[in-house]
Amino acid sequence: LARWAPVVQASSIDEWYLDLGGTEGLYREPLAETARRIREAVREATGLGVSIGGGTSRLVAKLAVELGKPGAGGDGVHVVPAGEEATFVRRFTLAELPMVGPKLTERLARVGLRTVEDVLAYGEAPLVGLLGARSGAWLWARVRGVDESPVRAREAAKSVSREDTFSHDLHDDAAMERELLRLAGRVGADLRGDGLRARTVTVKVRDADFTTRQAARTLAEPVESD
């Protein structure tokens, strides 16, 4: 994905947001066509099928991807054109909107608000009176397809670690040393595989009563060796 977009944000283990702003001059094609090429590139590189939703915001893209899924009758891509956000969101229930959880859904249902259309008919002022200024304004924006949250790439990992919990406690120093060397080998392999080096080395030991002890040493030069 990072080959296609300048900013990629991981949302979960199987969901990412891409900010393609500024790439119009590079791809010179409709967003839906770019999305299909991204989808094919992912399949060629990993063998995995992905569905892609597109729009002018994270909210719209998140809703659009559900319509793009082949299981929902889509062809893997669904893009909402700019300017059609408000109309697009009207088809959803409140429970289907991202970040509208079960408790808020239940609270709204008690006053007869179950769909986006219900809230739009209810009005902004009554909604603020029901939920308060902050939550009311937030939901009023969402039911109109407005979402200004940016796509932000997460910082690169600052540490690499390996640990194990054993079915039987280890009491023998030699056994502990063998496990330490095994874990160090795995960390070293991870570093080398990612093209990284590390300066601070930390060892942590947790006892049967969950007492945790650790010691660290910072080296003069970064290393990648076991």
C-alpha positions in Angstrom: 0.0 0.0 0.0 2.9 2.4 0.8 3.9 2.1 -2.9 0.7 3.7 -3.9 0.0 6.3 -1.2 2.2 8.8 0.6 0.4 8.2 3.9 -0.8 4.8 5.1 -2.4 4.3 8.5 -3.0 0.9 10.0 -6.4 0.8 11.7 -6.5 -2.9 12.6 -4.8 -6.1 11.6 -6.8 -6.2 8.3 -7.8 -2.5 7.7 -5.8 0.5 6.5 -6.5 4.0 5.4 -4.7 5.6 2.5 -4.4 9.3 1.9 -4.1 9.7 -1.9 -4.4 13.5 -1.7 -1.9 15.1 -4.2 -1.6 12.0 -6.4 -4.1 13.1 -9.1 -1.3 14.4 -11.3 0.6 11.1 -10.8 -2.1 8.6 -11.7 -4.2 10.8 -14.0 -7.3 8.5 -13.7 -10.5 8.2 -11.7 -10.0 7.2 -8.1 -12.0 4.0 -8.7 -9.5 2.9 -11.4 -6.6 3.6 -9.1 -8.3 1.5 -6.4 -8.7 -1.4 -8.8 -5.1 -1.3 -9.7 -4.1 -1.2 -6.0 -6.4 -4.2 -5.4 -4.8 -6.2 -8.1 -1.3 -5.2 -6.9 -2.1 -6.5 -3.4 -3.4 -9.8 -4.9 -0.3 -10.2 -7.0 2.1 -9.5 -4.1 0.3 -11.4 -1.3 -2.4 -13.6 -2.9 -4.9 -11.9 -0.7 -8.1 -10.3 -1.9 -9.0 -6.9 -0.5 -12.0 -4.6 -0.8 -11.5 -0.8 -1.2 -13.8 2.1 -0.3 -13.1 5.6 -1.4 -14.3 9.0 -0.6 -13.3 12.5 0.6 -13.0 11.3 4.3 -12.3 8.4 6.5 -15.9 8.1 7.5 -17.2 7.9 3.9 -14.4 5.5 2.9 -15.1 3.2 5.8 -18.8 3.0 4.9 -18.1 2.7 1.2 -15.8 -0.4 1.6 -18.8 -2.3 3.1 -20.7 -1.8 -0.2 -17.6 -2.7 -2.2 -17.2 -6.2 -0.7 -18.1 -9.0 -3.1 -20.1 -10.6 -0.4 -22.3 -7.6 -0.3 -22.8 -7.6 -4.1 -19.9 -5.3 -4.9 -16.9 -5.9 -7.2 -14.3 -5.1 -4.6 -14.3 -1.3 -5.1 -16.9 1.4 -4.2 -16.0 5.1 -4.5 -18.3 7.9 -3.4 -17.8 11.0 -5.6 -17.0 14.3 -4.0 -20.1 16.3 -3.2 -22.3 13.2 -2.7 -21.3 12.4 0.8 -24.5 13.6 2.5 -26.7 11.7 0.1 -24.6 8.5 0.5 -24.7 8.5 4.3 -28.5 8.7 4.3 -28.8 5.0 3.5 -27.3 3.8 6.8 -28.6 3.1 10.2 -26.9 4.8 13.2 -25.5 1.5 14.4 -23.6 1.2 11.1 -21.8 4.5 11.5 -18.2 4.1 12.7 -17.7 4.9 16.4 -21.4 4.9 17.1 -21.3 2.2 19.7 -24.0 0.0 21.3 -24.7 2.3 24.2 -25.2 5.4 22.1 -27.3 3.4 19.6 -29.5 2.3 22.5 -29.8 5.8 23.9 -30.8 7.2 20.5 -33.3 4.4 19.9 -35.1 5.3 23.1 -36.2 8.5 21.5 -36.9 6.9 18.1 -33.6 7.6 16.4 -32.4 4.6 14.5 -31.3 5.7 11.1 -29.4 8.7 9.7 -32.7 9.9 8.2 -34.2 9.9 11.6 -31.5 12.2 13.0 -31.6 14.5 10.1 -35.3 15.0 10.6 -34.8 15.4 14.3 -32.6 18.4 13.9 -29.3 19.7 15.2 -30.6 21.7 18.2 -32.7 18.8 19.7 -29.8 16.5 19.1 -27.4 18.7 21.1 -30.0 19.0 23.8 -30.2 15.2 24.0 -26.5 14.4 23.8 -24.8 17.6 24.9 -22.8 20.1 22.8 -19.8 18.0 22.0 -21.4 14.6 21.3 -24.4 16.2 19.6 -22.2 18.3 17.2 -20.1 15.2 16.5 -23.0 13.0 15.5 -24.7 15.8 13.5 -21.5 16.1 11.4 -21.4 12.3 10.9 -25.0 12.0 9.7 -24.2 14.6 7.1 -21.1 12.8 5.9 -18.7 15.3 7.5 -15.4 13.9 9.0 -12.3 16.0 9.3 -10.1 13.4 11.0 -6.8 13.1 9.1 -5.0 9.9 7.9 -1.8 9.7 10.0 0.9 7.2 9.5 2.0 5.6 12.8 5.5 6.0 14.0 7.9 3.3 13.1 8.6 0.7 15.8 11.1 1.9 18.4 11.9 -1.6 19.8 12.0 -5.2 18.8 11.4 -7.9 21.5 10.7 -11.5 22.0 9.5 -13.3 25.2 8.0 -16.6 26.2 5.9 -17.9 29.1 6.7 -21.4 30.2 4.4 -24.2 31.3 6.8 -25.1 34.0 9.0 -22.6 36.0 12.7 -22.6 35.1 15.0 -22.9 38.1 18.2 -24.1 36.5 20.7 -21.3 35.3 21.8 -23.4 32.3 18.2 -23.8 31.2 17.6 -20.1 31.5 20.7 -19.3 29.6 19.6 -21.6 26.7 16.3 -19.8 26.6 17.9 -16.4 26.7 20.2 -17.3 23.8 17.2 -18.7 21.8 15.3 -15.4 22.3 18.3 -13.3 21.5 18.7 -15.2 18.3 15.1 -14.5 17.3 15.5 -10.8 18.1 18.7 -10.6 16.1 17.0 -12.3 13.1 14.1 -9.8 13.4 16.6 -6.9 13.4 18.5 -8.2 10.4 15.3 -9.0 8.5 14.0 -5.5 9.0 17.3 -3.8 8.3 17.5 -2.4 11.8 20.2 -2.0 14.5 19.8 -1.4 18.2 21.8 0.2 20.9 20.0 -0.6 24.1 19.6 -4.3 25.1 17.2 -5.2 27.9 16.6 -8.6 29.6 13.4 -9.1 31.6 12.7 -12.0 33.9 9.2 -12.6 35.5 8.9 -14.9 38.4 6.0 -17.3 39.2 4.4 -14.6 41.5 4.6 -12.1 38.6 7.5 -10.2 40.2 9.3 -8.6 37.2 13.0 -7.8 37.1 14.9 -6.3 34.3 18.3 -4.9 33.4 19.5 -2.9 30.4 22.7 -1.7 28.9 23.2 0.9 26.2 26.1 0.2 23.9 28.4 2.7 22.3 27.5 1.5 18.8 24.3 -0.1 17.5 24.4 -3.8 16.8 22.4 -6.4 14.9 24.2 -9.6 16.0 22.8 -12.1 18.4 
